[in-house]
Each structure stands twice: as structure tokens, then as C-alpha cells.
Amino acid sequence: MSAPMLGFVSVPQAQPEKRSAGDRCGDFDEIYNDFADGEAQEQANRCSQCGVPFCSINCPLGNNIPDWLMLAANDRLEEAYAVSAQTNSFPEICGRICPQDRLCEGNCVIEKGFDSVTIGAIERYITDTAFENGWVKPATPRKESGRSVGIVGAGPAGLAAAERLRATGHEVHVYDRHDRVGGLLIYGIPGFKLEKEIVARRHALLEEQGIRFHLGQGIGSGEGELAFEELRARHDAVLIAVGVYKSRDIGGPGSGLEGIIPALTYLTASNRRSLGDVVTDPLLDASGKDVVVIGGGDTAMDCVRTAIRQGAKSVKCLYRRDKANMPGSAREVKNAEEEGVEFVWLAAPEGFLGEGSVTSVRARRMKLGLPDATGRQSIEPEEDGLFTVKADLVIKALGFDPEPLPEMWKTDDLATSRWGTLVVRHETFETSLPGVFAAGDIVRGASLVVWAIRDGRDAAAQIDQWLEKHASAKAGARMAAE
């Protein structure tokens, strides 16, 4: 008998059990336990199968969420995974790190009191069950196309594009300057949100699919780097999916003091330690320090929660607006508060004090004004609102900008916007250079992993169409040689 899909009437919302704050702060393991057998099915049965699925509409990937919830509720988990994988290259990752509270779950029709269906946790359960049972198979092509695509960047956009292009039959080579596959999934997101074995498991599957990875291979004109024009000559098409990694800076007196570091530098060092790498720089360790993180997004939450786990003496987060106007996930803010992070709301840094090394942050109290053009309330400084916060380590989590690719790669014809992102034809993802495409954050600016996956999949479809129309002579020559 099929589940009636009326569980929301009598069954309360439940997330998987969360480890206690005292327990989880002692390691970098994920904080949520898995659903026990039957719990995911019971929670999936809370989906009302509404006529207009706002969860799907507000999912960047357009996932068929009600369909795989119904299958999960009826214990048809293999089919549920198959439906999920049709629209999402990495559902095991999205189930862990997507901000469901402001995407699918936040738009559930039974959201009142935030008792929405626990979509993210069920997605994670379905995919992990699929891996455990061997249902996840590499999407190998039925036949080879004889065409080659080079992808720069092994982050979520590049990997999603690689998976789709290889499934279509193209030879796919992925180049990345780092020594591991995953980009921000490996080096930017802490293990308590995404354990690295999850990324390594997907990496192995992509290699089994036939994708070739060239790690430690930068693109540019420096020693050991591959020239961009040579990369283009190797392949019939190229996709740029490098992301944005340049941290936005903060000015003011004392901003050059030692002990003021970018968020990504800090998170990368922490993740490398977790992966077994040796990181000797004491500036990148919060142990025993008074830590101040400046910013209010998800990256800031990653930093404060990492500092707690490293044994910081105190951890404060300064944000210029209030809690209601914070851009980060409300769920992540709650987790940080549980773990001992102190939030200093309506506080904007104006300078840094210290001799040689930072000793404190000078900040000013702010107040909320009228809404601006975006609908967010503007901020205004409070008179006589100056105060200081003790800090041995200050972490700047103010967002990211693109690196100057045309300058780095000696490609003046590669058009960029005034923000430094690559300009593309949005319907085709093609840049100003023929046969060169771009997707992910390097086009849209710093955004969510789920949007990078969507862009990578869409770009792959456009590249496949382009290759069909522009079968090059060198592709024919390569097929003849084989």
C-alpha cells in the first residue's frame, strides 16, 4: 500500500539527531547523525504533494523534490535516487551544504512555524543509501564523440560540467592548480558541514567515468603553468570554471597589522590540517587566541565555528546589521550560537590597534535606517558609539572577487565585466573567445554551490550543442589517427 502522503497532519517535523555542542566542538566531523531506518520515510511522508511545488520552483536545479519524496516515503529509495540524480550531479553534497532554510524548505507550503518537510536531510539519506547499496554508477557514454573538452577548475561547476560532457561521449580533461579535486568543497567548506570523504568518493566515481584530472596544473605564463593558448590548442572547446577566490579587503587604520587574515586563507589551512597536510604558520591557528570574525555570511559562520574547534579563547562575530538582516543561513547562525560564538550585532569595524600585531578591533555601533533599493534596511552610525574588542586574530569574511584572468593568462581578448567576472552570452555560456565557455562564480560572482552545479550542467549542454555544429578539423584528424 502506498503511503498516503498526509504525514504533516499528525507527524511533527524532525531533523536527524544533532550531536551536542560539547561533543561536536571537539572534532571536525559532521554535526548531524544519519536518519535511522524508517525515520526518513516517515519525514518524507509529510510532503503534501501540493499542486504547485514551490520547493522545486525555488531550487536552482529545479529538482523534482515531491517525486523523490513520495518514492522515499514508500521505501522505493533506489528509484528516489534515480529521480534525484536526473537533475543534480551531486545530491549528496547539496543535501549537506545547501541553505535549504532559504531555498526549498523555506518555500514549502507547510512552512508555517518552519515545520516544513526536512528536504535536505532526506536528500542526504537517499544518496548515502544509494552509495552504500552500490546503486550509484558512473554515467559512462554509449559511444565516443571523438571530441575533446578542457575544463579549468575542479570545483562544483567544473565537475558538474565534466560529468555531463563525459556522459555525452566527449573526452574530458579537468585542470586545477590545487592538489585535490573539489575546489571550495575541499578547501573552503569545513568538515563539520561536509566531510572530505564525501568529495573523495565522488572524485573516484568521476575518474571511473573516464574523466582525466590534471592536478597541480595552473594556467598562465608562470613557471610550470600551462599557457592558455596551448590549452585551447589541445581541445575542441574549453570551459572556464575557476570560481572567485580573491578576498575582499578591509581598509582603515591598522589594517596591515600582522594577525589580520582573509577567511579563505584561514579555512584552507584548517582543511589542510584535517586532510593530514602539515601547516606550520601559527597565524593560521586560533588555539588560545581571542578571535574576531568580520562578516555575516556563510563563510563567516564557517570561520567562527572553525575557530571554536581549534580551541580559541573567545570567538566574536562582528556584523554591521542585526540578526534579522544577516545574509548567512539562520540554521548556521543557530549552530554557531550553540557552540559558544558571541555575535556583536550592529557593529562596523573602523580600524585595528596594535604594534606590529593586532591586539584589538575598533568598531562603531550602528543603527538601522530606512530600506534601500533592494529592500534591506540601510545602516547609519551611532554618535559616540565607538568601542573596542580584544583580538589576537582577525579574520576577514567580507566576500570574494574574481582574479584578473586576462592579465594572468595573457588573453586580452577575454572580455570581463566591471566587476572582473567573465562576460558570456547567457543563453550559450560562450565568452568573447570562440569555443571558450565559462560558468559558475567566475560569471555570476560569489554564489551558492547549488548554483555552480546548475551553471555547470547548463554550460555542458551548450558546449555539446556547439561541438555538434563546429566539428573541428583537428577532431577529425584525431579520430583518423586512432
QUITA-V682650 format. One record per backbone hydrogen bond with DSSP energy under -1.0 kcal/mol. NH is the residue of the N-H (numbers start at 1). CO is the residue of the C=O. If there is no record, write none. Layout:
BEGIN
<<NH,CO> <NH,CO>>
END
This chain:
BEGIN
<<7,45> <9,6> <11,7> <19,31> <24,20> <25,21> <26,23> <27,24> <31,192> <33,17> <39,36> <42,38> <43,39> <44,40> <45,41> <46,43> <47,44> <54,52> <57,53> <58,54> <59,56> <62,59> <65,63> <68,64> <69,65> <70,66> <71,67> <72,68> <73,69> <74,70> <75,72> <76,71> <80,76> <81,77> <82,78> <83,79> <84,80> <85,81> <87,84> <88,84> <93,90> <94,90> <95,91> <96,93> <97,93> <98,94> <100,98> <102,99> <103,100> <106,100> <107,104> <108,105> <111,108> <114,111> <119,117> <122,118> <123,119> <124,120> <125,121> <126,122> <127,123> <128,124> <129,125> <130,126> <131,127> <132,128> <133,129> <134,131> <135,130> <140,138> <145,169> <149,171> <150,237> <151,173> <152,239> <153,175> <159,155> <160,156> <161,157> <162,158> <163,159> <164,160> <165,161> <166,162> <167,163> <168,164> <169,166> <170,165> <171,147> <173,149> <174,212> <175,151> <176,214> <182,154> <185,182> <186,183> <187,183> <188,184> <189,184> <193,190> <194,190> <198,195> <200,196> <201,197> <202,198> <203,199> <204,200> <205,201> <206,202> <207,203> <208,204> <209,205> <210,207> <211,206> <212,172> <214,174> <216,178> <217,176> <220,226> <225,222> <226,218> <231,227> <232,228> <233,229> <234,230> <236,148> <237,148> <238,435> <239,150> <240,437> <241,152> <246,401> <248,399> <255,252> <257,254> <258,356> <260,257> <261,394> <263,396> <266,262> <267,263> <268,264> <269,265> <270,266> <271,267> <272,268> <273,269> <274,270> <275,271> <276,273> <277,272> <284,281> <285,282> <288,311> <289,286> <291,314> <292,393> <293,316> <294,395> <295,318> <301,297> <302,298> <303,299> <304,300> <305,301> <306,302> <307,303> <308,304> <309,305> <310,306> <311,308> <312,307> <313,289> <314,289> <316,291> <317,342> <318,293> <319,344> <326,323> <328,296> <333,329> <334,330> <335,331> <336,332> <337,333> <338,334> <339,335> <340,337> <341,336> <342,315> <344,317> <346,321> <347,319> <348,364> <350,362> <351,362> <352,253> <353,360> <357,355> <358,258> <359,353> <360,353> <361,389> <362,351> <363,387> <364,348> <365,385> <366,346> <367,380> <369,378> <372,376> <375,372> <378,370> <380,367> <382,365> <385,382> <387,363> <389,361> <391,359> <392,290> <393,290> <394,259> <395,292> <396,261> <397,294> <401,246> <405,403> <408,404> <409,405> <411,406> <414,411> <417,421> <420,417> <422,442> <423,415> <425,430> <428,425> <429,425> <431,436> <436,433> <437,238> <438,429> <439,240> <443,440> <444,440> <445,441> <452,448> <453,449> <454,450> <455,451> <456,452> <457,453> <458,454> <459,455> <460,456> <461,457> <462,458> <463,459> <464,460> <465,461> <466,462> <467,463> <468,464> <469,465> <470,466> <476,472> <477,473> <478,474> <479,475> <480,476> <481,477> <482,478>>
END
